[in-house]
Amino acid sequence: MKIRAQDRYLGAGLAQIVEHQSFKALNQVSGGYGHYVINADRHLFAKYSSTSRSPWQFTFQPDDLKAILSAGSKTFVMLVCGAVTVCGLTLSEIRQVIDLNSAAAQYVKIEVPRGGSCHIRGSKGKLKTTVPHNAFPRKAFA
């Protein structure tokens, strides 16, 4: 089987998840690429950008928004920023930057100043705090 670009990028984040001490299982949810269930109780939505440097932008289509909204409180978004970092956002953080009830596509943009943490903004606004690189994958298991 040929290796697809999305497999290479998402694999970087998924490898960190499976190496975490709290990891037990990873299953893909049927019907959508990039939607997984970790440990049978938390949903993971994964997106990637192949851009080699900051800023990275991720688009969430209306179907993505509906899936995230209906997944429940233990929902986590993994954004793979090229070969540089993986930024993880909790459902609460996602709600700060995009409108999950929107009928239109939403975006999340991540900027990483030299030597700094991830600065996140989206269609709805800016995340109040920065996200350190080492917050992933710990936040997925919190």
DSSP file (Angstrom, degrees, kcal/mol; ACC not computed):
  #  RESIDUE AA STRUCTURE BP1 BP2  ACC     N-H-->O    O-->H-N    N-H-->O    O-->H-N    TCO  KAPPA ALPHA  PHI   PSI    X-CA   Y-CA   Z-CA
    1    1 A M              0   0    0      0, 0.0     2,-0.1     0, 0.0     0, 0.0   0.000 360.0 360.0 360.0 135.6    0.0    0.0    0.0
    2    2 A K        -     0   0    0      1,-0.1     2,-0.6     0, 0.0     0, 0.0  -0.422 360.0-116.4 -71.7 149.0    1.3    3.4   -0.9
    3    3 A I        -     0   0    0     -2,-0.1     2,-0.2     4,-0.0    -1,-0.1  -0.775  29.0-147.7 -87.9 123.0    1.9    5.9    2.0
    4    4 A R     >  -     0   0    0     -2,-0.6     4,-1.7     1,-0.1     3,-0.4  -0.591  20.7-117.7 -88.6 153.7   -0.3    8.9    1.7
    5    5 A A  H  > S+     0   0    0      1,-0.2     4,-2.2    -2,-0.2     5,-0.2   0.901 114.9  53.8 -56.6 -43.8    0.8   12.4    2.8
    6    6 A Q  H  > S+     0   0    0      1,-0.2     4,-2.7     2,-0.2     5,-0.3   0.847 105.2  54.5 -64.0 -32.2   -1.9   12.5    5.5
    7    7 A D  H  > S+     0   0    0     -3,-0.4     4,-1.9     2,-0.2    -1,-0.2   0.900 108.0  49.9 -65.4 -39.7   -0.8    9.2    6.9
    8    8 A R  H  X S+     0   0    0     -4,-1.7     4,-0.9     2,-0.2    -2,-0.2   0.932 116.7  39.6 -64.8 -46.5    2.7   10.5    7.3
    9    9 A Y  H >X S+     0   0    0     -4,-2.2     4,-0.9     2,-0.2     3,-0.7   0.949 118.8  44.3 -71.7 -48.6    1.6   13.7    9.1
   10   10 A L  H 3X S+     0   0    0     -4,-2.7     4,-2.8     1,-0.2     3,-0.4   0.848 105.6  64.7 -65.4 -31.7   -1.1   12.2   11.3
   11   11 A G  H 3X S+     0   0    0     -4,-1.9     4,-2.3    -5,-0.3    -1,-0.2   0.833  94.2  60.1 -59.0 -33.0    1.2    9.3   12.1
   12   12 A A  H <X S+     0   0    0     -4,-0.9     4,-1.0    -3,-0.7    -1,-0.2   0.908 112.4  37.6 -62.1 -41.7    3.5   11.7   13.9
   13   13 A G  H  X S+     0   0    0     -4,-0.9     4,-1.6    -3,-0.4    -2,-0.2   0.896 115.1  52.5 -76.2 -41.9    0.8   12.7   16.3
   14   14 A L  H  X S+     0   0    0     -4,-2.8     4,-2.5     1,-0.2     5,-0.2   0.857 104.5  57.6 -64.6 -34.4   -0.8    9.3   16.6
   15   15 A A  H  X S+     0   0    0     -4,-2.3     4,-1.3    -5,-0.2    -1,-0.2   0.901 105.1  50.7 -62.0 -39.9    2.6    7.8   17.5
   16   16 A Q  H  < S+     0   0    0     -4,-1.0     4,-0.4     1,-0.2    -1,-0.2   0.866 110.1  51.0 -65.8 -34.8    2.9   10.2   20.5
   17   17 A I  H >< S+     0   0    0     -4,-1.6     3,-1.5     1,-0.2    -2,-0.2   0.950 109.6  47.7 -66.2 -49.2   -0.6    9.1   21.6
   18   18 A V  H 3< S+     0   0    0     -4,-2.5    -1,-0.2     1,-0.3    -2,-0.2   0.731 109.3  55.2 -68.9 -19.6    0.1    5.4   21.5
   19   19 A E  T 3< S+     0   0    0     -4,-1.3    -1,-0.3    -5,-0.2    -2,-0.2   0.553  84.0 108.6 -86.4  -7.9    3.4    5.9   23.4
   20   20 A H  S X  S-     0   0    0     -3,-1.5     3,-1.8    -4,-0.4    -3,-0.0  -0.435  78.4-123.7 -71.2 143.5    1.7    7.7   26.3
   21   21 A Q  T 3  S+     0   0    0      1,-0.3    -1,-0.1    -2,-0.1    -4,-0.0   0.731 109.4  53.1 -61.2 -24.2    1.5    5.8   29.5
   22   22 A S  T 3  S+     0   0    0     -5,-0.1    -1,-0.3     2,-0.0     2,-0.1   0.475  82.6 117.9 -90.4  -2.3   -2.4    6.0   29.7
   23   23 A F    <   +     0   0    0     -3,-1.8     3,-0.1    -6,-0.2    -5,-0.1  -0.428  21.0 150.7 -71.0 136.3   -2.9    4.7   26.2
   24   24 A K        +     0   0    0      1,-0.4     2,-0.3    -2,-0.1    -1,-0.2   0.580  63.0   2.0-128.1 -40.7   -4.9    1.4   25.8
   25   25 A A        -     0   0    0      2,-0.0    14,-3.0     0, 0.0    -1,-0.4  -0.998  45.8-162.2-154.6 151.3   -6.6    1.5   22.4
   26   26 A L  E     +A   38   0A   0     -2,-0.3     2,-0.4    12,-0.2    12,-0.2  -0.983  16.7 176.0-136.5 123.0   -7.1    3.5   19.3
   27   27 A N  E     -A   37   0A   0     10,-2.4    10,-3.0    -2,-0.4     2,-0.4  -0.987  27.2-127.4-129.6 138.7  -10.0    2.9   16.9
   28   28 A Q  E     -A   36   0A   0     -2,-0.4     2,-0.4     8,-0.2     8,-0.3  -0.668  24.8-128.0 -82.0 136.7  -10.9    4.8   13.7
   29   29 A V    >   -     0   0    0      6,-2.9     3,-1.1    -2,-0.4     6,-0.3  -0.713  29.5-116.3 -83.0 130.4  -14.5    6.0   13.6
   30   30 A S  T 3  S+     0   0    0     -2,-0.4    -1,-0.1     1,-0.2     3,-0.0  -0.337  92.3  38.0 -67.2 147.6  -16.2    4.9   10.4
   31   31 A G  T 3  S+     0   0    0     -2,-0.0     2,-0.3     4,-0.0    -1,-0.2   0.330 107.4  57.7  99.4  -7.3  -17.3    7.6    8.0
   32   32 A G  S X  S-     0   0    0     -3,-1.1     3,-1.2     3,-0.2     2,-0.3  -0.889  70.8-129.0-160.7 128.1  -14.6   10.1    8.4
   33   33 A Y  T 3  S+     0   0    0     -2,-0.3     3,-0.1     1,-0.2    -3,-0.0  -0.544  97.2  25.4 -71.4 134.7  -10.8   10.3    8.0
   34   34 A G  T 3  S+     0   0    0     -2,-0.3    12,-3.4     1,-0.2     2,-0.5   0.538  90.5 115.1  91.5   7.7   -9.1   11.7   11.0
   35   35 A H  E <   + B   0  45A   0     -3,-1.2    -6,-2.9    -6,-0.3     2,-0.3  -0.956  38.8 163.1-114.2 120.4  -11.8   10.8   13.6
   36   36 A Y  E     -AB  28  44A   0      8,-3.0     8,-3.0    -2,-0.5     2,-0.5  -0.852  34.3-134.3-130.9 162.6  -10.6    8.3   16.2
   37   37 A V  E     -AB  27  43A   0    -10,-3.0   -10,-2.4    -2,-0.3     2,-0.5  -0.993  20.5-155.1-118.5 127.5  -11.7    7.0   19.6
   38   38 A I  E >> S-AB  26  42A   0      4,-3.1     3,-1.8    -2,-0.5     4,-1.6  -0.872  74.5 -10.7-103.0 132.9   -8.9    6.7   22.2
   39   39 A N  T 34 S-     0   0    0    -14,-3.0    -1,-0.2    -2,-0.5   -13,-0.1   0.747 113.3 -79.9  52.8  28.3   -9.3    4.2   25.1
   40   40 A A  T 34 S+     0   0    0    -15,-0.2    -1,-0.3    -3,-0.2     3,-0.1   0.485 126.6  65.3  64.3   5.5  -13.0    3.7   24.1
   41   41 A D  T <4 S+     0   0    0     -3,-1.8     2,-0.4     1,-0.2    33,-0.2   0.463  86.8  59.2-137.8   0.3  -14.1    6.9   25.9
   42   42 A R  E  <  -B   38   0A   0     -4,-1.6    -4,-3.1    31,-0.1     2,-0.3  -0.996  65.9-135.8-138.1 136.4  -12.6   10.0   24.2
   43   43 A H  E     -Bc  37  75A   0     31,-2.3    33,-2.2    -2,-0.4     2,-0.5  -0.685  14.7-163.2 -91.5 139.2  -12.9   11.3   20.7
   44   44 A L  E     -Bc  36  76A   0     -8,-3.0    -8,-3.0    -2,-0.3     2,-0.5  -0.987   3.4-166.7-122.2 125.6   -9.9   12.6   18.7
   45   45 A F  E     -Bc  35  77A   0     31,-2.5    33,-2.8    -2,-0.5     2,-0.4  -0.969  15.4-163.4-111.9 122.0  -10.3   14.7   15.6
   46   46 A A  E     + c   0  78A   0    -12,-3.4     2,-0.3    -2,-0.5    33,-0.2  -0.886  15.5 167.1-115.4 135.3   -7.0   15.0   13.7
   47   47 A K  E     - c   0  79A   0     31,-2.5    33,-2.8    -2,-0.4     2,-0.3  -0.945  12.9-160.0-136.4 158.8   -6.0   17.5   11.0
   48   48 A Y  E     - c   0  80A   0     -2,-0.3     2,-0.4    31,-0.2    33,-0.2  -0.965  12.5-156.6-139.4 157.1   -2.7   18.3    9.5
   49   49 A S  E     - c   0  81A   0     31,-2.2    33,-2.5    -2,-0.3     9,-0.1  -0.999   7.3-158.3-128.9 130.1   -0.9   21.1    7.6
   50   50 A S        +     0   0    0     -2,-0.4    33,-0.1    31,-0.1    31,-0.1   0.451  51.5 126.6 -88.8   0.5    2.1   20.2    5.4
   51   51 A T        -     0   0    0      1,-0.1    32,-0.2     6,-0.1    -2,-0.1  -0.322  61.6-135.6 -58.1 138.9    3.4   23.8    5.4
   52   52 A S  S    S+     0   0    0     30,-0.1     2,-0.3    31,-0.1    -1,-0.1   0.668  75.8  19.9 -78.4 -16.3    7.0   23.8    6.6
   53   53 A R  S    S-     0   0    0      2,-0.2    29,-0.1    29,-0.1    -1,-0.0  -0.971  93.0 -35.3-150.5 167.1    6.7   26.7    9.0
   54   54 A S  S    S+     0   0    0     -2,-0.3    57,-0.2    58,-0.2     2,-0.1  -0.266  94.9  54.9 -61.6 144.4    4.4   28.9   11.0
   55   55 A P        -     0   0    0      0, 0.0     2,-0.4     0, 0.0    56,-0.2   0.540  65.7-176.2 -86.2 154.3    1.6   30.0   10.5
   56   56 A W  E     -E  110   0B   0     54,-2.6    54,-2.9    -2,-0.1     2,-0.4  -0.930   7.7-157.9-112.2 137.9   -0.4   26.8    9.9
   57   57 A Q  E     -E  109   0B   0     -2,-0.4     2,-0.4    52,-0.2    52,-0.2  -0.954   6.0-168.8-122.6 139.5   -4.1   27.0    9.0
   58   58 A F  E     -E  108   0B   0     50,-2.8    50,-2.3    -2,-0.4     2,-0.5  -0.980  10.6-147.6-126.6 134.1   -6.7   24.2    9.4
   59   59 A T  E     -E  107   0B   0     -2,-0.4     2,-0.6    48,-0.2    48,-0.2  -0.877   3.6-160.2-107.2 134.1  -10.2   24.3    8.0
   60   60 A F  E     -E  106   0B   0     46,-3.5    46,-2.6    -2,-0.5    -2,-0.0  -0.950  13.9-151.2-112.8 112.2  -13.2   22.7    9.7
   61   61 A Q    >>  -     0   0    0     -2,-0.6     4,-2.2    44,-0.2     3,-0.7  -0.350  33.6 -98.9 -76.4 161.8  -16.0   22.0    7.3
   62   62 A P  H 3> S+     0   0    0      0, 0.0     4,-2.3     0, 0.0     5,-0.2   0.847 125.8  54.2 -51.2 -38.0  -19.6   22.0    8.6
   63   63 A D  H 3> S+     0   0    0      2,-0.2     4,-2.1     1,-0.2     5,-0.1   0.881 107.7  50.5 -65.2 -37.0  -19.6   18.2    8.8
   64   64 A D  H <> S+     0   0    0     -3,-0.7     4,-2.5     2,-0.2     5,-0.2   0.923 109.9  50.6 -62.7 -44.6  -16.4   18.4   10.9
   65   65 A L  H  X S+     0   0    0     -4,-2.2     4,-2.5     1,-0.2    -2,-0.2   0.906 110.5  48.5 -61.8 -43.7  -18.2   20.9   13.2
   66   66 A K  H  X S+     0   0    0     -4,-2.3     4,-2.1     2,-0.2    -1,-0.2   0.911 111.6  49.7 -63.2 -42.7  -21.2   18.7   13.6
   67   67 A A  H  X S+     0   0    0     -4,-2.1     4,-0.7     2,-0.2    -2,-0.2   0.913 112.8  46.2 -64.4 -43.0  -19.1   15.6   14.4
   68   68 A I  H >< S+     0   0    0     -4,-2.5     3,-0.8     1,-0.2     4,-0.5   0.927 112.8  50.7 -64.3 -44.5  -17.1   17.5   17.0
   69   69 A L  H 3< S+     0   0    0     -4,-2.5     3,-0.5     1,-0.2    -2,-0.2   0.860 114.0  43.7 -61.9 -37.1  -20.2   18.9   18.6
   70   70 A S  H 3< S+     0   0    0     -4,-2.1    -1,-0.2     1,-0.2    -2,-0.2   0.523  93.6  82.6 -88.3  -4.7  -21.9   15.5   18.8
   71   71 A A  S << S-     0   0    0     -3,-0.8     3,-0.2    -4,-0.7    -1,-0.2   0.715  93.1-123.9 -76.1 -20.6  -18.9   13.6   20.1
   72   72 A G        -     0   0    0     -3,-0.5    -1,-0.2    -4,-0.5     3,-0.2  -0.455  37.3 -52.2 105.4-179.8  -19.3   14.6   23.8
   73   73 A S  S    S+     0   0    0      1,-0.2     2,-1.4    -2,-0.1    18,-0.3   0.748 120.1  69.2 -72.3 -25.6  -17.3   16.3   26.5
   74   74 A K  S    S+     0   0    0     -3,-0.2   -31,-2.3   -33,-0.2     2,-0.4  -0.457  74.2 133.7 -92.0  63.8  -14.2   14.1   26.2
   75   75 A T  E     -c   43   0A   0     -2,-1.4    16,-1.1   -33,-0.2     2,-0.3  -0.920  30.9-177.9-118.7 141.2  -13.3   15.5   22.8
   76   76 A F  E     -cD  44  90A   0    -33,-2.2   -31,-2.5    -2,-0.4     2,-0.5  -0.987  16.1-146.2-139.8 141.9   -9.9   16.5   21.7
   77   77 A V  E     -cD  45  89A   0     12,-2.9    12,-2.8    -2,-0.3     2,-0.6  -0.959   9.3-160.2-115.0 128.2   -8.5   18.1   18.5
   78   78 A M  E     -cD  46  88A   0    -33,-2.8   -31,-2.5    -2,-0.5     2,-0.6  -0.934   6.1-170.1-108.5 119.6   -5.0   17.2   17.3
   79   79 A L  E     -cD  47  87A   0      8,-3.0     8,-2.9    -2,-0.6     2,-0.7  -0.937   9.5-153.7-115.2 112.5   -3.5   19.7   14.8
   80   80 A V  E     -cD  48  86A   0    -33,-2.8   -31,-2.2    -2,-0.6     2,-1.1  -0.762   5.2-156.6 -90.4 117.5   -0.2   18.5   13.2
   81   81 A C  E >>  -cD  49  85A   0      4,-2.9     3,-2.3    -2,-0.7     4,-1.4  -0.741  47.4 -82.2 -99.3  87.7    1.8   21.5   12.2
   82   82 A G  T 34 S-     0   0    0    -33,-2.5   -30,-0.1    -2,-1.1   -31,-0.1  -0.211  90.0 -38.7  52.8-138.0    4.1   20.3    9.4
   83   83 A A  T 34 S+     0   0    0    -32,-0.2    -1,-0.3   -31,-0.1     3,-0.1   0.034 130.2  77.2-103.0  24.5    7.2   18.5   10.8
   84   84 A V  T <4 S-     0   0    0     -3,-2.3     2,-0.3     1,-0.3    -2,-0.2   0.888  98.6 -22.8-102.4 -53.1    7.5   21.1   13.6
   85   85 A T  E  <  -D   81   0A   0     -4,-1.4    -4,-2.9     2,-0.0     2,-0.5  -0.975  43.5-127.0-156.6 164.6    4.9   20.4   16.4
   86   86 A V  E     -D   80   0A   0     -2,-0.3     2,-0.5    -6,-0.2    50,-0.3  -0.992  25.5-160.1-119.1 123.6    1.6   18.8   17.3
   87   87 A C  E     -D   79   0A   0     -8,-2.9    -8,-3.0    -2,-0.5     2,-0.4  -0.911   3.9-160.2-108.8 125.2   -0.9   21.2   19.0
   88   88 A G  E     -D   78   0A   0     -2,-0.5     2,-0.4   -10,-0.2   -10,-0.2  -0.877   5.6-169.0-107.7 136.0   -3.7   19.6   21.0
   89   89 A L  E     -D   77   0A   0    -12,-2.8   -12,-2.9    -2,-0.4     2,-0.1  -0.979  14.5-137.1-125.5 134.3   -6.8   21.5   21.9
   90   90 A T  E  >  -D   76   0A   0     -2,-0.4     4,-2.5   -14,-0.2   -14,-0.2  -0.314  35.3-102.4 -75.6 168.3   -9.5   20.5   24.3
   91   91 A L  H  > S+     0   0    0    -16,-1.1     4,-2.4   -18,-0.3     5,-0.2   0.898 124.3  54.1 -58.8 -41.0  -13.2   20.9   23.5
   92   92 A S  H  > S+     0   0    0      1,-0.2     4,-0.9     2,-0.2    -1,-0.2   0.905 109.8  46.7 -60.2 -43.0  -13.3   24.0   25.7
   93   93 A E  H >> S+     0   0    0      2,-0.2     4,-1.0     1,-0.2     3,-0.5   0.899 110.4  52.5 -67.9 -40.6  -10.4   25.6   23.8
   94   94 A I  H >X S+     0   0    0     -4,-2.5     4,-2.3     1,-0.2     3,-0.8   0.909 105.1  55.9 -60.6 -41.7  -11.9   24.7   20.4
   95   95 A R  H 3< S+     0   0    0     -4,-2.4    -1,-0.2     1,-0.2    -2,-0.2   0.777 102.5  57.6 -62.3 -26.3  -15.1   26.4   21.4
   96   96 A Q  H << S+     0   0    0     -4,-0.9    -1,-0.2    -3,-0.5    -2,-0.2   0.803 116.5  31.9 -72.0 -28.9  -13.1   29.6   22.2
   97   97 A V  H << S+     0   0    0     -4,-1.0    27,-2.9    -3,-0.8    28,-0.9   0.678 121.3  33.7-109.4 -19.5  -11.8   29.8   18.6
   98   98 A I  S  < S-     0   0    0     -4,-2.3     2,-0.9    25,-0.2    -1,-0.2  -0.963  73.3-119.5-135.3 156.7  -14.4   28.4   16.3
   99   99 A D    >   -     0   0    0     -2,-0.3     3,-1.6     1,-0.1    -4,-0.1  -0.828  20.2-168.4 -94.6 105.1  -18.2   28.3   16.3
  100  100 A L  T 3  S+     0   0    0     -2,-0.9   -31,-0.2     1,-0.3    -1,-0.1   0.678  86.4  56.6 -68.6 -17.0  -19.2   24.6   16.3
  101  101 A N  T 3  S+     0   0    0     -3,-0.1    -1,-0.3   -32,-0.0     2,-0.1   0.375  82.0 121.7 -93.3   3.8  -22.8   25.6   15.5
  102  102 A S    <   -     0   0    0     -3,-1.6   -37,-0.1     1,-0.1   -36,-0.1  -0.365  55.5-153.1 -71.6 144.7  -21.9   27.4   12.3
  103  103 A A  S    S+     0   0    0      2,-0.1     2,-0.3    -2,-0.1    -1,-0.1   0.489  80.7  71.4 -88.7  -6.4  -23.3   26.3    8.9
  104  104 A A  S    S-     0   0    0      1,-0.1    -2,-0.1   -43,-0.1   -44,-0.0  -0.749  98.1 -89.0-108.6 157.0  -20.1   27.8    7.3
  105  105 A A        -     0   0    0     -2,-0.3     2,-0.3     1,-0.0   -44,-0.2  -0.278  42.3-153.9 -60.1 148.5  -16.6   26.4    7.4
  106  106 A Q  E     -E   60   0B   0    -46,-2.6   -46,-3.5    -4,-0.1     2,-0.3  -0.862   3.2-147.0-122.6 157.3  -14.4   27.6   10.3
  107  107 A Y  E     -E   59   0B   0     -2,-0.3    16,-1.7   -48,-0.2     2,-0.4  -0.921   8.0-159.9-127.4 155.1  -10.6   28.0   10.5
  108  108 A V  E     -EF  58 122B   0    -50,-2.3   -50,-2.8    -2,-0.3     2,-0.4  -1.000  12.3-164.4-127.6 130.9   -8.0   27.6   13.2
  109  109 A K  E     -EF  57 121B   0     12,-3.6    12,-2.2    -2,-0.4     2,-0.5  -0.965   0.7-162.6-119.1 133.1   -4.6   29.3   12.7
  110  110 A I  E     -EF  56 120B   0    -54,-2.9   -54,-2.6    -2,-0.4     2,-0.4  -0.961   6.3-175.2-117.9 127.4   -1.5   28.4   14.7
  111  111 A E  E     - F   0 119B   0      8,-2.5     8,-3.0    -2,-0.5    -2,-0.0  -0.969   6.7-166.9-120.6 138.7    1.5   30.6   14.9
  112  112 A V        -     0   0    0     -2,-0.4   -58,-0.2     6,-0.2     6,-0.1  -0.904  12.9-150.5-126.1 101.7    4.7   29.7   16.8
  113  113 A P    >   -     0   0    0      0, 0.0     3,-3.2     0, 0.0    -2,-0.0  -0.340  49.7 -67.9 -65.9 155.0    7.1   32.6   17.3
  114  114 A R  T 3  S-     0   0    0      1,-0.3     3,-0.1    -2,-0.0     0, 0.0  -0.177 121.3  -5.2 -48.2 118.7   10.8   31.6   17.4
  115  115 A G  T 3  S+     0   0    0      1,-0.2    -1,-0.3    -3,-0.1     2,-0.1   0.562 114.6 113.8  74.0   9.3   11.3   29.5   20.6
  116  116 A G    <   -     0   0    0     -3,-3.2    -1,-0.2     1,-0.2    17,-0.1  -0.436  67.2 -95.7-108.9-179.3    7.7   30.1   21.8
  117  117 A S        -     0   0    0     -2,-0.1     2,-0.4     1,-0.1    -1,-0.2  -0.254  56.0 -73.9 -83.8 176.8    4.5   28.2   22.5
  118  118 A C  B     -H  131   0C   0     13,-2.8    13,-2.4    -6,-0.1     2,-0.5  -0.608  39.3-157.4 -78.5 128.4    1.6   27.9   20.1
  119  119 A H  E     -F  111   0B   0     -8,-3.0    -8,-2.5    -2,-0.4     2,-0.4  -0.940  16.6-162.5-105.1 122.9   -0.6   31.0   19.6
  120  120 A I  E     +F  110   0B   0     -2,-0.5     7,-2.7     9,-0.4     2,-0.3  -0.897  19.1 160.5-117.6 134.4   -4.1   30.0   18.4
  121  121 A R  E     +FG 109 126B   0    -12,-2.2   -12,-3.6    -2,-0.4     5,-0.3  -0.973  10.1 174.0-141.5 158.4   -6.8   32.0   16.8
  122  122 A G  E     -F  108   0B   0      3,-2.8   -14,-0.2    -2,-0.3   -24,-0.2  -0.772  51.3 -65.9-147.5-169.2   -9.8   31.1   14.7
  123  123 A S  S    S+     0   0    0    -16,-1.7   -25,-0.2    -2,-0.2   -15,-0.1   0.800 130.7  40.6 -56.4 -32.5  -12.9   32.2   13.0
  124  124 A K  S    S-     0   0    0    -27,-2.9     2,-0.3     1,-0.3    -1,-0.2   0.740 123.6 -74.4 -92.5 -26.7  -14.5   33.1   16.3
  125  125 A G        -     0   0    0    -28,-0.9    -3,-2.8    -3,-0.1     2,-0.3  -0.991  58.8 -44.6 159.3-166.2  -11.5   34.7   18.1
  126  126 A K  B     -G  121   0B   0     -2,-0.3    -5,-0.3    -5,-0.3     2,-0.2  -0.768  49.6-112.6-103.6 141.1   -8.2   34.2   19.9
  127  127 A L        -     0   0    0     -7,-2.7    -7,-0.2    -2,-0.3   -34,-0.1  -0.534  26.3-133.1 -68.4 135.6   -7.4   31.5   22.5
  128  128 A K  S    S+     0   0    0     -2,-0.2     2,-0.3   -35,-0.1    -1,-0.1   0.777  84.6  33.2 -66.0 -28.8   -6.8   33.3   25.8
  129  129 A T  S    S-     0   0    0     -9,-0.0    -9,-0.4     1,-0.0     2,-0.2  -0.830  85.2-109.5-123.9 162.7   -3.6   31.4   26.6
  130  130 A T        -     0   0    0     -2,-0.3   -11,-0.2   -11,-0.1    -2,-0.0  -0.501  28.6-127.6 -83.4 162.6   -0.8   29.9   24.6
  131  131 A V  B     -H  118   0C   0    -13,-2.4   -13,-2.8    -2,-0.2   -42,-0.0  -0.952  20.2-136.2-115.1 115.1   -0.4   26.2   24.3
  132  132 A P    >   -     0   0    0      0, 0.0     3,-1.7     0, 0.0     4,-0.3  -0.334  18.0-120.9 -67.6 151.3    3.0   24.8   25.2
  133  133 A H  G >  S+     0   0    0      1,-0.3     3,-1.1     2,-0.1   -47,-0.2   0.845 111.4  58.3 -59.7 -34.8    4.5   22.1   22.8
  134  134 A N  G 3  S+     0   0    0      1,-0.2     4,-0.3     3,-0.1    -1,-0.3   0.409  81.1  86.3 -82.0   5.3    4.7   19.6   25.7
  135  135 A A  G <> S+     0   0    0     -3,-1.7     4,-2.4     2,-0.1    -1,-0.2   0.703  72.8 112.2 -74.0 -18.6    0.9   19.8   26.3
  136  136 A F  T <4 S+     0   0    0     -3,-1.1   -50,-0.1     1,-0.3   -58,-0.0  -0.862  81.4   3.1-101.7 135.8    0.4   17.1   23.7
  137  137 A P  T >> S+     0   0    0      0, 0.0     3,-1.6     0, 0.0     4,-0.7  -0.962 118.4  73.2 -95.3   7.2   -0.5   14.3   24.1
  138  138 A R  H >> S+     0   0    0     -4,-0.3     3,-1.5     1,-0.3     4,-0.5   0.864  93.7  57.6 -49.5 -43.6   -1.1   14.7   27.9
  139  139 A K  H >< S+     0   0    0     -4,-2.4     3,-0.6     1,-0.3    -1,-0.3   0.778  96.4  63.6 -62.5 -26.6   -4.2   16.8   27.3
  140  140 A A  H <4 S+     0   0    0     -3,-1.6    -1,-0.3    -5,-0.2    -2,-0.2   0.754 109.2  39.8 -68.4 -22.9   -5.8   14.0   25.3
  141  141 A F  H <<        0   0    0     -3,-1.5    -1,-0.2    -4,-0.7    -2,-0.2   0.415 360.0 360.0-106.1  -0.2   -5.8   11.8   28.4
  142  142 A A    <<        0   0    0     -3,-0.6    -1,-0.2    -4,-0.5    -2,-0.1   0.486 360.0 360.0 -72.1 360.0   -6.8   14.5   31.0
